[in-house]
Amino acid sequence: MSKIIKKSVFSVLMICALANAAVIFEDDFTSHAVSRDKWMTNLSDTNMMTVKVDGGNCAINNKSIYTGLYRHAFTGTKPSVFTLSFVMRDAPAAINGKAGVLFCQSNDFDGYFITLYDNYLYVFEGQNTVFSTTLNFDGNPNGNNEITVSKNGAVFNIFLNGVFKGNFTNSKYDSGDVAFLVHAGTSVVLGPVSVTDQFTVGKERTSFADNFEGNNLKYWNQFADGATIKEEAGKLKITTPSGKAAPFMFVDFNLTNFEAGVEVSHRSGSASSVYGITLVGKTPPNNEGYFSYLTVSFVITGGRSWCIMRNTGSSVTLEKDNIIGGAVDQGVYFVDTLKVQKKSGSSTYEFSVNGKLLSSAYPVVDFDIIGIGLFCEDNLNLEFDNFYAVQEGATSITWKPNQRPAAGSKQFIQNSGHTFYDLRGRKRFTVGQQPLSRGAQTRAAGMYLNEQGREIRIKKTPLK
C-alpha cells in the first residue's frame, strides 16, 4: 500500500497589469534634496513634523498635536485612472492605523485613507470602512509591506505585496492628490512610492487545498471568540467553550460556481451543536467602521442530523433537520465527508454527506461570496482534514488522442520537476525528466495542483 504524502497546495494569486503604463509621479527616497521639491506639508512650522529621506526611506515624525500631511499635488488634471504603490516599513502593529496614505485627496483630509492596523489592511472613506482584509500569509508582520491601489471609475483594486486582495466600489471621490497622513504624536517610515496612469486588474483565487500539515493556518481568516484553533498532527483541531459565539474561519474567494469539501470528526462535546462548511459574505460597512459577515452554513451534528443555516447578521434560521448516515466508523468516533457544490446554470446548492446527496434545492445566496471555510457552534471538540475549494472550470488540459504515445511506447514530458497532488493533498504523479507510460498518463483524470499552485484538469479521452 503506497504511502500518502500530505501537502497543502494553493493557487498563486497573480496581478495582470496593462502594458506601457506611463509614470505620473514617483519618488524612491534616495535624495533628500530631490524629495523636498516633490512634497509639501500642511503644518506651518516645519519643526512640528520632521521628514528625513535617505537610502530609500522616508521617516516622518509628527511631533505636533495635529494630524500631519506630507502631500504631493499633481499639476494640471488630477488622475482619475491610476495605480498607486507605496511601501510601509514599520510593522502593522506599530502603525496601528495611525499612519498611511490619503489618495484622491482634495480639501484637507477629504479622500480615501489606506492603512495597516494590527493584522488588517483597511481603507476608509471618512468614518466609514469601504474595504478591509486580514494580512494572512500575504502580509509581513515585521514590516516592509508594499500596498497597491488601482482605480478605474468607481472600482478600486487592492493588492498587498503583489497579491490581489479584493476590491471595493465607491464614487465619493473621483480624483485628487496623494499624501502621507500621519496622526499626532506618531512616527512612521515609508518606502518608495509611484503612480502610473493605468488600471491594474487582479486575478482572484480559484482553488485552495489544505491538509493542515506544516502551514500553521497562515492562509485562513479566523474569528474565534474564545475557541482554541490549532494545526496539530496533520489535523485542524477546534475546541469551542460553552456559551461563546460560534467561531468560523475562511479562505478568501470570490466564486460563483464551485465545489468545496472537508472531512470532519466529532471527538466530544454537544451532540446537538452544528459544524461544517460555510459560505461567507460581507455586509455593507456600518457607521462604526467595521464589517460584519453574512454566512450560509451546511452543517451536521454529532447526533447524526444535518441542516442548512443562514446567519443574516442578527438571527439564525434553521432550514432542515434530518438523520444522516454513511460515516466511517473509527470505533470511538465517526469521520464524515462533507461537500457543497454550485454548478453552472443552477440556481441552488447541493449538499452531500458521506457521498449521499441530502439537499439540492437550497437557493443561491443573495450576497457576494468573499470566502469559503468552516463553521462550528459552542461546546465542541472537532478535528478537520482535507479541506478544499475549487472554482468550476479552472485552468484545464484535455489529453487528445493525437497527443498520446502509441500503445507500448514511452514518452518524456517536458516541464521538469513538478509533483502534482489531488484536492485532498495526496501525491498523484510527478511530471519530470522520466519516461511515463501510456497507462500512467491516462489513469488519473481529475483536478490537480502542484506545489506552486499550478492547476491542471486531466480528462480521459478514449483512444482510437
TORKOL-4160 file (C-alpha; in steps of 0.2 Angstrom, whole numbers, padded with zeros to 4 digits, m for minus):
464
<pt num="1" X="0000" Y="0000" Z="0000"/>
<pt num="2" X="0008" Y="0016" Z="m0005"/>
<pt num="3" X="0012" Y="0030" Z="0007"/>
<pt num="4" X="0001" Y="0045" Z="0007"/>
<pt num="5" X="0011" Y="0061" Z="0006"/>
<pt num="6" X="0001" Y="0076" Z="0013"/>
<pt num="7" X="0004" Y="0093" Z="0007"/>
<pt num="8" X="m0005" Y="0110" Z="0007"/>
<pt num="9" X="m0007" Y="0117" Z="m0010"/>
<pt num="10" X="m0014" Y="0133" Z="m0016"/>
<pt num="11" X="m0016" Y="0143" Z="m0031"/>
<pt num="12" X="m0005" Y="0158" Z="m0033"/>
<pt num="13" X="m0013" Y="0174" Z="m0035"/>
<pt num="14" X="m0007" Y="0185" Z="m0049"/>
<pt num="15" X="m0008" Y="0203" Z="m0055"/>
<pt num="16" X="m0011" Y="0206" Z="m0073"/>
<pt num="17" X="m0006" Y="0224" Z="m0077"/>
<pt num="18" X="m0009" Y="0233" Z="m0093"/>
<pt num="19" X="0007" Y="0236" Z="m0103"/>
<pt num="20" X="0015" Y="0253" Z="m0107"/>
<pt num="21" X="0009" Y="0262" Z="m0091"/>
<pt num="22" X="0016" Y="0279" Z="m0090"/>
<pt num="23" X="0023" Y="0285" Z="m0074"/>
<pt num="24" X="0014" Y="0301" Z="m0067"/>
<pt num="25" X="0024" Y="0303" Z="m0051"/>
<pt num="26" X="0037" Y="0293" Z="m0042"/>
<pt num="27" X="0050" Y="0295" Z="m0028"/>
<pt num="28" X="0062" Y="0282" Z="m0022"/>
<pt num="29" X="0068" Y="0292" Z="m0007"/>
<pt num="30" X="0086" Y="0291" Z="m0011"/>
<pt num="31" X="0089" Y="0310" Z="m0011"/>
<pt num="32" X="0083" Y="0322" Z="0002"/>
<pt num="33" X="0085" Y="0337" Z="m0009"/>
<pt num="34" X="0075" Y="0329" Z="m0024"/>
<pt num="35" X="0061" Y="0323" Z="m0012"/>
<pt num="36" X="0060" Y="0340" Z="m0004"/>
<pt num="37" X="0054" Y="0348" Z="m0021"/>
<pt num="38" X="0041" Y="0335" Z="m0023"/>
<pt num="39" X="0031" Y="0336" Z="m0007"/>
<pt num="40" X="0023" Y="0349" Z="0005"/>
<pt num="41" X="0017" Y="0349" Z="0022"/>
<pt num="42" X="0001" Y="0356" Z="0030"/>
<pt num="43" X="0009" Y="0361" Z="0046"/>
<pt num="44" X="0016" Y="0379" Z="0046"/>
<pt num="45" X="0031" Y="0376" Z="0057"/>
<pt num="46" X="0042" Y="0363" Z="0049"/>
<pt num="47" X="0048" Y="0358" Z="0066"/>
<pt num="48" X="0031" Y="0351" Z="0071"/>
<pt num="49" X="0033" Y="0337" Z="0058"/>
<pt num="50" X="0051" Y="0332" Z="0053"/>
<pt num="51" X="0055" Y="0322" Z="0037"/>
<pt num="52" X="0071" Y="0313" Z="0034"/>
<pt num="53" X="0074" Y="0305" Z="0017"/>
<pt num="54" X="0089" Y="0293" Z="0015"/>
<pt num="55" X="0093" Y="0276" Z="0007"/>
<pt num="56" X="0075" Y="0273" Z="0000"/>
<pt num="57" X="0067" Y="0278" Z="0017"/>
<pt num="58" X="0056" Y="0292" Z="0021"/>
<pt num="59" X="0055" Y="0294" Z="0040"/>
<pt num="60" X="0041" Y="0306" Z="0046"/>
<pt num="61" X="0040" Y="0311" Z="0064"/>
<pt num="62" X="0024" Y="0321" Z="0068"/>
<pt num="63" X="0028" Y="0329" Z="0085"/>
<pt num="64" X="0013" Y="0341" Z="0085"/>
<pt num="65" X="m0005" Y="0339" Z="0092"/>
<pt num="66" X="m0012" Y="0340" Z="0074"/>
<pt num="67" X="m0014" Y="0327" Z="0060"/>
<pt num="68" X="0000" Y="0330" Z="0048"/>
<pt num="69" X="0000" Y="0328" Z="0029"/>
<pt num="70" X="0016" Y="0326" Z="0018"/>
<pt num="71" X="0007" Y="0330" Z="0001"/>
<pt num="72" X="0011" Y="0329" Z="m0017"/>
<pt num="73" X="0000" Y="0340" Z="m0028"/>
<pt num="74" X="m0002" Y="0334" Z="m0046"/>
<pt num="75" X="m0001" Y="0348" Z="m0059"/>
<pt num="76" X="m0014" Y="0350" Z="m0071"/>
<pt num="77" X="m0028" Y="0337" Z="m0072"/>
<pt num="78" X="m0028" Y="0326" Z="m0057"/>
<pt num="79" X="m0028" Y="0307" Z="m0062"/>
<pt num="80" X="m0044" Y="0298" Z="m0061"/>
<pt num="81" X="m0037" Y="0281" Z="m0068"/>
<pt num="82" X="m0021" Y="0276" Z="m0059"/>
<pt num="83" X="m0011" Y="0263" Z="m0050"/>
<pt num="84" X="m0003" Y="0269" Z="m0034"/>
<pt num="85" X="0010" Y="0259" Z="m0025"/>
<pt num="86" X="0020" Y="0263" Z="m0009"/>
<pt num="87" X="0029" Y="0253" Z="0005"/>
<pt num="88" X="0026" Y="0254" Z="0024"/>
<pt num="89" X="0042" Y="0250" Z="0033"/>
<pt num="90" X="0035" Y="0248" Z="0050"/>
<pt num="91" X="0026" Y="0233" Z="0057"/>
<pt num="92" X="0007" Y="0234" Z="0056"/>
<pt num="93" X="0005" Y="0233" Z="0075"/>
<pt num="94" X="0017" Y="0248" Z="0077"/>
<pt num="95" X="0007" Y="0258" Z="0063"/>
<pt num="96" X="m0009" Y="0254" Z="0072"/>
<pt num="97" X="m0020" Y="0264" Z="0060"/>
<pt num="98" X="m0011" Y="0280" Z="0064"/>
<pt num="99" X="m0002" Y="0282" Z="0048"/>
<pt num="100" X="m0005" Y="0278" Z="0029"/>
<pt num="101" X="m0008" Y="0286" Z="0013"/>
<pt num="102" X="m0023" Y="0298" Z="0008"/>
<pt num="103" X="m0027" Y="0296" Z="m0010"/>
<pt num="104" X="m0040" Y="0305" Z="m0021"/>
<pt num="105" X="m0036" Y="0319" Z="m0008"/>
<pt num="106" X="m0045" Y="0336" Z="m0011"/>
<pt num="107" X="m0048" Y="0348" Z="0003"/>
<pt num="108" X="m0038" Y="0345" Z="0019"/>
<pt num="109" X="m0042" Y="0327" Z="0024"/>
<pt num="110" X="m0055" Y="0323" Z="0011"/>
<pt num="111" X="m0052" Y="0307" Z="0001"/>
<pt num="112" X="m0048" Y="0288" Z="0004"/>
<pt num="113" X="m0036" Y="0283" Z="0018"/>
<pt num="114" X="m0027" Y="0266" Z="0017"/>
<pt num="115" X="m0018" Y="0260" Z="0032"/>
<pt num="116" X="m0012" Y="0244" Z="0042"/>
<pt num="117" X="m0020" Y="0240" Z="0059"/>
<pt num="118" X="m0013" Y="0225" Z="0068"/>
<pt num="119" X="m0017" Y="0211" Z="0057"/>
<pt num="120" X="m0028" Y="0220" Z="0045"/>
<pt num="121" X="m0027" Y="0232" Z="0030"/>
<pt num="122" X="m0041" Y="0245" Z="0030"/>
<pt num="123" X="m0047" Y="0258" Z="0018"/>
<pt num="124" X="m0058" Y="0272" Z="0025"/>
<pt num="125" X="m0069" Y="0285" Z="0017"/>
<pt num="126" X="m0072" Y="0297" Z="0031"/>
<pt num="127" X="m0078" Y="0287" Z="0046"/>
<pt num="128" X="m0084" Y="0273" Z="0035"/>
<pt num="129" X="m0074" Y="0257" Z="0031"/>
<pt num="130" X="m0075" Y="0254" Z="0012"/>
<pt num="131" X="m0063" Y="0239" Z="0012"/>
<pt num="132" X="m0054" Y="0228" Z="0024"/>
<pt num="133" X="m0044" Y="0212" Z="0023"/>
<pt num="134" X="m0033" Y="0202" Z="0035"/>
<pt num="135" X="m0015" Y="0201" Z="0031"/>
<pt num="136" X="m0014" Y="0182" Z="0032"/>
<pt num="137" X="0001" Y="0175" Z="0023"/>
<pt num="138" X="0002" Y="0189" Z="0011"/>
<pt num="139" X="0007" Y="0202" Z="0024"/>
<pt num="140" X="0024" Y="0204" Z="0033"/>
<pt num="141" X="0021" Y="0206" Z="0052"/>
<pt num="142" X="0038" Y="0213" Z="0054"/>
<pt num="143" X="0036" Y="0227" Z="0041"/>
<pt num="144" X="0041" Y="0231" Z="0023"/>
<pt num="145" X="0023" Y="0229" Z="0016"/>
<pt num="146" X="0020" Y="0235" Z="m0002"/>
<pt num="147" X="0002" Y="0242" Z="m0004"/>
<pt num="148" X="m0005" Y="0245" Z="m0021"/>
<pt num="149" X="m0022" Y="0254" Z="m0025"/>
<pt num="150" X="m0028" Y="0254" Z="m0043"/>
<pt num="151" X="m0043" Y="0264" Z="m0048"/>
<pt num="152" X="m0054" Y="0265" Z="m0064"/>
<pt num="153" X="m0071" Y="0274" Z="m0062"/>
<pt num="154" X="m0078" Y="0269" Z="m0046"/>
<pt num="155" X="m0069" Y="0252" Z="m0044"/>
<pt num="156" X="m0053" Y="0251" Z="m0033"/>
<pt num="157" X="m0042" Y="0235" Z="m0033"/>
<pt num="158" X="m0031" Y="0232" Z="m0018"/>
<pt num="159" X="m0015" Y="0222" Z="m0018"/>
<pt num="160" X="m0003" Y="0218" Z="m0004"/>
<pt num="161" X="0015" Y="0213" Z="m0008"/>
<pt num="162" X="0009" Y="0209" Z="m0026"/>
<pt num="163" X="m0006" Y="0198" Z="m0021"/>
<pt num="164" X="m0023" Y="0204" Z="m0026"/>
<pt num="165" X="m0034" Y="0205" Z="m0010"/>
<pt num="166" X="m0050" Y="0211" Z="m0017"/>
<pt num="167" X="m0059" Y="0227" Z="m0022"/>
<pt num="168" X="m0072" Y="0240" Z="m0017"/>
<pt num="169" X="m0084" Y="0252" Z="m0027"/>
<pt num="170" X="m0086" Y="0270" Z="m0021"/>
<pt num="171" X="m0089" Y="0285" Z="m0031"/>
<pt num="172" X="m0087" Y="0299" Z="m0017"/>
<pt num="173" X="m0070" Y="0305" Z="m0024"/>
<pt num="174" X="m0065" Y="0303" Z="m0042"/>
<pt num="175" X="m0048" Y="0311" Z="m0042"/>
<pt num="176" X="m0036" Y="0321" Z="m0032"/>
<pt num="177" X="m0018" Y="0322" Z="m0024"/>
<pt num="178" X="m0009" Y="0309" Z="m0014"/>
<pt num="179" X="m0002" Y="0312" Z="0004"/>
<pt num="180" X="0006" Y="0303" Z="0018"/>
<pt num="181" X="m0006" Y="0305" Z="0033"/>
<pt num="182" X="0002" Y="0304" Z="0050"/>
<pt num="183" X="m0008" Y="0306" Z="0066"/>
<pt num="184" X="m0002" Y="0317" Z="0080"/>
<pt num="185" X="0012" Y="0311" Z="0090"/>
<pt num="186" X="0016" Y="0297" Z="0078"/>
<pt num="187" X="0032" Y="0292" Z="0068"/>
<pt num="188" X="0032" Y="0281" Z="0053"/>
<pt num="189" X="0045" Y="0275" Z="0040"/>
<pt num="190" X="0039" Y="0273" Z="0022"/>
<pt num="191" X="0047" Y="0267" Z="0006"/>
<pt num="192" X="0047" Y="0271" Z="m0012"/>
<pt num="193" X="0030" Y="0277" Z="m0020"/>
<pt num="194" X="0024" Y="0278" Z="m0038"/>
<pt num="195" X="0009" Y="0282" Z="m0048"/>
<pt num="196" X="0005" Y="0277" Z="m0065"/>
<pt num="197" X="m0009" Y="0281" Z="m0077"/>
<pt num="198" X="m0016" Y="0264" Z="m0080"/>
<pt num="199" X="m0028" Y="0252" Z="m0071"/>
<pt num="200" X="m0021" Y="0236" Z="m0064"/>
<pt num="201" X="m0033" Y="0221" Z="m0065"/>
<pt num="202" X="m0032" Y="0207" Z="m0051"/>
<pt num="203" X="m0035" Y="0189" Z="m0053"/>
<pt num="204" X="m0045" Y="0180" Z="m0039"/>
<pt num="205" X="m0040" Y="0164" Z="m0031"/>
<pt num="206" X="m0048" Y="0150" Z="m0040"/>
<pt num="207" X="m0043" Y="0135" Z="m0029"/>
<pt num="208" X="m0036" Y="0130" Z="m0012"/>
<pt num="209" X="m0032" Y="0114" Z="m0003"/>
<pt num="210" X="m0026" Y="0112" Z="0015"/>
<pt num="211" X="m0022" Y="0096" Z="0024"/>
<pt num="212" X="m0016" Y="0105" Z="0039"/>
<pt num="213" X="0002" Y="0099" Z="0040"/>
<pt num="214" X="0015" Y="0112" Z="0042"/>
<pt num="215" X="0007" Y="0129" Z="0037"/>
<pt num="216" X="0001" Y="0134" Z="0054"/>
<pt num="217" X="m0016" Y="0140" Z="0047"/>
<pt num="218" X="m0007" Y="0155" Z="0039"/>
<pt num="219" X="m0019" Y="0155" Z="0024"/>
<pt num="220" X="m0035" Y="0157" Z="0035"/>
<pt num="221" X="m0045" Y="0172" Z="0042"/>
<pt num="222" X="m0050" Y="0167" Z="0059"/>
<pt num="223" X="m0064" Y="0173" Z="0071"/>
<pt num="224" X="m0063" Y="0163" Z="0087"/>
<pt num="225" X="m0071" Y="0171" Z="0102"/>
<pt num="226" X="m0063" Y="0160" Z="0115"/>
<pt num="227" X="m0061" Y="0144" Z="0104"/>
<pt num="228" X="m0045" Y="0135" Z="0103"/>
<pt num="229" X="m0040" Y="0133" Z="0085"/>
<pt num="230" X="m0024" Y="0124" Z="0080"/>
<pt num="231" X="m0015" Y="0114" Z="0067"/>
<pt num="232" X="m0008" Y="0098" Z="0075"/>
<pt num="233" X="m0003" Y="0081" Z="0069"/>
<pt num="234" X="m0010" Y="0084" Z="0052"/>
<pt num="235" X="m0027" Y="0089" Z="0058"/>
<pt num="236" X="m0036" Y="0106" Z="0061"/>
<pt num="237" X="m0041" Y="0104" Z="0079"/>
<pt num="238" X="m0055" Y="0116" Z="0086"/>
<pt num="239" X="m0062" Y="0116" Z="0103"/>
<pt num="240" X="m0076" Y="0128" Z="0107"/>
<pt num="241" X="m0081" Y="0133" Z="0125"/>
<pt num="242" X="m0099" Y="0133" Z="0131"/>
<pt num="243" X="m0109" Y="0149" Z="0130"/>
<pt num="244" X="m0097" Y="0158" Z="0117"/>
<pt num="245" X="m0102" Y="0165" Z="0100"/>
<pt num="246" X="m0099" Y="0152" Z="0086"/>
<pt num="247" X="m0082" Y="0153" Z="0078"/>
<pt num="248" X="m0079" Y="0152" Z="0060"/>
<pt num="249" X="m0064" Y="0153" Z="0048"/>
<pt num="250" X="m0062" Y="0155" Z="0030"/>
<pt num="251" X="m0051" Y="0157" Z="0015"/>
<pt num="252" X="m0053" Y="0172" Z="0003"/>
<pt num="253" X="m0063" Y="0168" Z="m0013"/>
<pt num="254" X="m0074" Y="0177" Z="m0025"/>
<pt num="255" X="m0083" Y="0162" Z="m0033"/>
<pt num="256" X="m0099" Y="0158" Z="m0041"/>
<pt num="257" X="m0098" Y="0140" Z="m0047"/>
<pt num="258" X="m0088" Y="0129" Z="m0036"/>
<pt num="259" X="m0085" Y="0113" Z="m0026"/>
<pt num="260" X="m0080" Y="0113" Z="m0008"/>
<pt num="261" X="m0077" Y="0099" Z="0004"/>
<pt num="262" X="m0069" Y="0093" Z="0020"/>
<pt num="263" X="m0068" Y="0078" Z="0032"/>
<pt num="264" X="m0073" Y="0080" Z="0050"/>
<pt num="265" X="m0074" Y="0070" Z="0066"/>
<pt num="266" X="m0084" Y="0074" Z="0081"/>
<pt num="267" X="m0072" Y="0069" Z="0095"/>
<pt num="268" X="m0083" Y="0075" Z="0110"/>
<pt num="269" X="m0095" Y="0088" Z="0116"/>
<pt num="270" X="m0113" Y="0093" Z="0112"/>
<pt num="271" X="m0122" Y="0081" Z="0101"/>
<pt num="272" X="m0134" Y="0095" Z="0095"/>
<pt num="273" X="m0121" Y="0109" Z="0091"/>
<pt num="274" X="m0118" Y="0110" Z="0072"/>
<pt num="275" X="m0102" Y="0111" Z="0062"/>
<pt num="276" X="m0097" Y="0110" Z="0044"/>
<pt num="277" X="m0094" Y="0121" Z="0028"/>
<pt num="278" X="m0098" Y="0139" Z="0027"/>
<pt num="279" X="m0100" Y="0152" Z="0013"/>
<pt num="280" X="m0096" Y="0169" Z="0019"/>
<pt num="281" X="m0101" Y="0186" Z="0013"/>
<pt num="282" X="m0098" Y="0204" Z="0019"/>
<pt num="283" X="m0112" Y="0216" Z="0023"/>
<pt num="284" X="m0110" Y="0235" Z="0019"/>
<pt num="285" X="m0100" Y="0245" Z="0031"/>
<pt num="286" X="m0108" Y="0252" Z="0046"/>
<pt num="287" X="m0105" Y="0269" Z="0055"/>
<pt num="288" X="m0093" Y="0262" Z="0067"/>
<pt num="289" X="m0081" Y="0257" Z="0053"/>
<pt num="290" X="m0082" Y="0239" Z="0054"/>
<pt num="291" X="m0088" Y="0225" Z="0043"/>
<pt num="292" X="m0100" Y="0211" Z="0049"/>
<pt num="293" X="m0101" Y="0194" Z="0040"/>
<pt num="294" X="m0116" Y="0185" Z="0032"/>
<pt num="295" X="m0115" Y="0166" Z="0032"/>
<pt num="296" X="m0124" Y="0151" Z="0025"/>
<pt num="297" X="m0118" Y="0135" Z="0033"/>
<pt num="298" X="m0120" Y="0117" Z="0028"/>
<pt num="299" X="m0118" Y="0108" Z="0044"/>
<pt num="300" X="m0120" Y="0092" Z="0053"/>
<pt num="301" X="m0121" Y="0087" Z="0072"/>
<pt num="302" X="m0113" Y="0073" Z="0082"/>
<pt num="303" X="m0131" Y="0067" Z="0085"/>
<pt num="304" X="m0131" Y="0062" Z="0066"/>
<pt num="305" X="m0143" Y="0075" Z="0060"/>
<pt num="306" X="m0140" Y="0089" Z="0047"/>
<pt num="307" X="m0146" Y="0106" Z="0042"/>
<pt num="308" X="m0143" Y="0122" Z="0032"/>
<pt num="309" X="m0141" Y="0138" Z="0042"/>
<pt num="310" X="m0142" Y="0156" Z="0037"/>
<pt num="311" X="m0135" Y="0170" Z="0048"/>
<pt num="312" X="m0142" Y="0186" Z="0042"/>
<pt num="313" X="m0131" Y="0196" Z="0054"/>
<pt num="314" X="m0145" Y="0196" Z="0068"/>
<pt num="315" X="m0153" Y="0179" Z="0068"/>
<pt num="316" X="m0150" Y="0161" Z="0063"/>
<pt num="317" X="m0163" Y="0151" Z="0053"/>
<pt num="318" X="m0164" Y="0133" Z="0053"/>
<pt num="319" X="m0169" Y="0126" Z="0036"/>
<pt num="320" X="m0169" Y="0107" Z="0038"/>
<pt num="321" X="m0165" Y="0094" Z="0050"/>
<pt num="322" X="m0163" Y="0075" Z="0046"/>
<pt num="323" X="m0154" Y="0060" Z="0051"/>
<pt num="324" X="m0138" Y="0056" Z="0041"/>
<pt num="325" X="m0128" Y="0040" Z="0039"/>
<pt num="326" X="m0113" Y="0033" Z="0030"/>
<pt num="327" X="m0099" Y="0039" Z="0041"/>
<pt num="328" X="m0083" Y="0030" Z="0043"/>
<pt num="329" X="m0083" Y="0022" Z="0060"/>
<pt num="330" X="m0067" Y="0023" Z="0069"/>
<pt num="331" X="m0073" Y="0014" Z="0084"/>
<pt num="332" X="m0074" Y="0029" Z="0096"/>
<pt num="333" X="m0079" Y="0042" Z="0083"/>
<pt num="334" X="m0085" Y="0045" Z="0066"/>
<pt num="335" X="m0077" Y="0053" Z="0051"/>
<pt num="336" X="m0089" Y="0062" Z="0040"/>
<pt num="337" X="m0085" Y="0069" Z="0022"/>
<pt num="338" X="m0095" Y="0085" Z="0018"/>
<pt num="339" X="m0097" Y="0093" Z="0001"/>
<pt num="340" X="m0105" Y="0108" Z="m0005"/>
<pt num="341" X="m0107" Y="0112" Z="m0024"/>
<pt num="342" X="m0114" Y="0125" Z="m0035"/>
<pt num="343" X="m0115" Y="0120" Z="m0053"/>
<pt num="344" X="m0115" Y="0132" Z="m0068"/>
<pt num="345" X="m0133" Y="0135" Z="m0074"/>
<pt num="346" X="m0140" Y="0130" Z="m0057"/>
<pt num="347" X="m0149" Y="0142" Z="m0045"/>
<pt num="348" X="m0147" Y="0131" Z="m0030"/>
<pt num="349" X="m0133" Y="0122" Z="m0020"/>
<pt num="350" X="m0130" Y="0104" Z="m0017"/>
<pt num="351" X="m0125" Y="0097" Z="0000"/>
<pt num="352" X="m0119" Y="0079" Z="0001"/>
<pt num="353" X="m0113" Y="0070" Z="0017"/>
<pt num="354" X="m0103" Y="0054" Z="0015"/>
<pt num="355" X="m0107" Y="0053" Z="m0003"/>
<pt num="356" X="m0126" Y="0055" Z="m0001"/>
<pt num="357" X="m0135" Y="0070" Z="m0008"/>
<pt num="358" X="m0145" Y="0077" Z="0006"/>
<pt num="359" X="m0151" Y="0093" Z="m0002"/>
<pt num="360" X="m0151" Y="0100" Z="m0020"/>
<pt num="361" X="m0163" Y="0114" Z="m0018"/>
<pt num="362" X="m0156" Y="0127" Z="m0006"/>
<pt num="363" X="m0157" Y="0144" Z="m0016"/>
<pt num="364" X="m0141" Y="0153" Z="m0021"/>
<pt num="365" X="m0137" Y="0166" Z="m0008"/>
<pt num="366" X="m0141" Y="0184" Z="m0011"/>
<pt num="367" X="m0124" Y="0191" Z="m0006"/>
<pt num="368" X="m0107" Y="0190" Z="m0015"/>
<pt num="369" X="m0096" Y="0176" Z="m0008"/>
<pt num="370" X="m0080" Y="0183" Z="m0002"/>
<pt num="371" X="m0074" Y="0167" Z="0007"/>
<pt num="372" X="m0077" Y="0148" Z="0009"/>
<pt num="373" X="m0072" Y="0140" Z="0026"/>
<pt num="374" X="m0078" Y="0131" Z="0042"/>
<pt num="375" X="m0091" Y="0135" Z="0055"/>
<pt num="376" X="m0095" Y="0127" Z="0072"/>
<pt num="377" X="m0105" Y="0131" Z="0087"/>
<pt num="378" X="m0101" Y="0130" Z="0105"/>
<pt num="379" X="m0096" Y="0115" Z="0116"/>
<pt num="380" X="m0087" Y="0105" Z="0103"/>
<pt num="381" X="m0071" Y="0096" Z="0101"/>
<pt num="382" X="m0068" Y="0093" Z="0082"/>
<pt num="383" X="m0055" Y="0088" Z="0070"/>
<pt num="384" X="m0055" Y="0093" Z="0052"/>
<pt num="385" X="m0044" Y="0087" Z="0037"/>
<pt num="386" X="m0043" Y="0088" Z="0019"/>
<pt num="387" X="m0052" Y="0104" Z="0016"/>
<pt num="388" X="m0053" Y="0110" Z="m0002"/>
<pt num="389" X="m0062" Y="0123" Z="m0013"/>
<pt num="390" X="m0061" Y="0124" Z="m0032"/>
<pt num="391" X="m0069" Y="0135" Z="m0045"/>
<pt num="392" X="m0079" Y="0126" Z="m0058"/>
<pt num="393" X="m0070" Y="0127" Z="m0075"/>
<pt num="394" X="m0052" Y="0131" Z="m0068"/>
<pt num="395" X="m0037" Y="0130" Z="m0080"/>
<pt num="396" X="m0038" Y="0113" Z="m0089"/>
<pt num="397" X="m0028" Y="0102" Z="m0101"/>
<pt num="398" X="m0038" Y="0089" Z="m0111"/>
<pt num="399" X="m0027" Y="0075" Z="m0117"/>
<pt num="400" X="m0032" Y="0072" Z="m0135"/>
<pt num="401" X="m0029" Y="0055" Z="m0144"/>
<pt num="402" X="m0015" Y="0063" Z="m0155"/>
<pt num="403" X="m0006" Y="0069" Z="m0140"/>
<pt num="404" X="m0004" Y="0052" Z="m0133"/>
<pt num="405" X="0010" Y="0040" Z="m0137"/>
<pt num="406" X="0006" Y="0024" Z="m0146"/>
<pt num="407" X="0002" Y="0009" Z="m0136"/>
<pt num="408" X="0018" Y="0001" Z="m0128"/>
<pt num="409" X="0028" Y="0016" Z="m0131"/>
<pt num="410" X="0036" Y="0029" Z="m0119"/>
<pt num="411" X="0037" Y="0047" Z="m0119"/>
<pt num="412" X="0046" Y="0061" Z="m0110"/>
<pt num="413" X="0035" Y="0076" Z="m0104"/>
<pt num="414" X="0044" Y="0092" Z="m0104"/>
<pt num="415" X="0042" Y="0104" Z="m0089"/>
<pt num="416" X="0054" Y="0096" Z="m0077"/>
<pt num="417" X="0051" Y="0094" Z="m0058"/>
<pt num="418" X="0033" Y="0096" Z="m0055"/>
<pt num="419" X="0024" Y="0085" Z="m0042"/>
<pt num="420" X="0005" Y="0086" Z="m0043"/>
<pt num="421" X="m0007" Y="0082" Z="m0029"/>
<pt num="422" X="m0026" Y="0079" Z="m0029"/>
<pt num="423" X="m0038" Y="0091" Z="m0020"/>
<pt num="424" X="m0035" Y="0081" Z="m0004"/>
<pt num="425" X="m0017" Y="0084" Z="m0004"/>
<pt num="426" X="m0012" Y="0067" Z="m0009"/>
<pt num="427" X="0003" Y="0065" Z="m0021"/>
<pt num="428" X="m0003" Y="0058" Z="m0038"/>
<pt num="429" X="0011" Y="0059" Z="m0051"/>
<pt num="430" X="0027" Y="0068" Z="m0055"/>
<pt num="431" X="0030" Y="0077" Z="m0072"/>
<pt num="432" X="0048" Y="0077" Z="m0075"/>
<pt num="433" X="0063" Y="0070" Z="m0085"/>
<pt num="434" X="0057" Y="0052" Z="m0083"/>
<pt num="435" X="0048" Y="0041" Z="m0095"/>
<pt num="436" X="0029" Y="0039" Z="m0092"/>
<pt num="437" X="0020" Y="0025" Z="m0100"/>
<pt num="438" X="0003" Y="0027" Z="m0109"/>
<pt num="439" X="m0006" Y="0019" Z="m0094"/>
<pt num="440" X="0002" Y="0031" Z="m0082"/>
<pt num="441" X="m0004" Y="0046" Z="m0092"/>
<pt num="442" X="m0022" Y="0041" Z="m0094"/>
<pt num="443" X="m0026" Y="0033" Z="m0077"/>
<pt num="444" X="m0029" Y="0049" Z="m0066"/>
<pt num="445" X="m0042" Y="0060" Z="m0073"/>
<pt num="446" X="m0047" Y="0075" Z="m0062"/>
<pt num="447" X="m0041" Y="0091" Z="m0055"/>
<pt num="448" X="m0023" Y="0093" Z="m0049"/>
<pt num="449" X="m0012" Y="0106" Z="m0041"/>
<pt num="450" X="0007" Y="0107" Z="m0040"/>
<pt num="451" X="0017" Y="0115" Z="m0025"/>
<pt num="452" X="0017" Y="0131" Z="m0034"/>
<pt num="453" X="m0002" Y="0132" Z="m0036"/>
<pt num="454" X="m0002" Y="0127" Z="m0055"/>
<pt num="455" X="m0018" Y="0119" Z="m0059"/>
<pt num="456" X="m0022" Y="0106" Z="m0072"/>
<pt num="457" X="m0038" Y="0096" Z="m0076"/>
<pt num="458" X="m0035" Y="0080" Z="m0085"/>
<pt num="459" X="m0049" Y="0072" Z="m0094"/>
<pt num="460" X="m0049" Y="0055" Z="m0101"/>
<pt num="461" X="m0052" Y="0054" Z="m0119"/>
<pt num="462" X="m0054" Y="0036" Z="m0127"/>
<pt num="463" X="m0040" Y="0030" Z="m0138"/>
<pt num="464" X="m0044" Y="0026" Z="m0156"/>
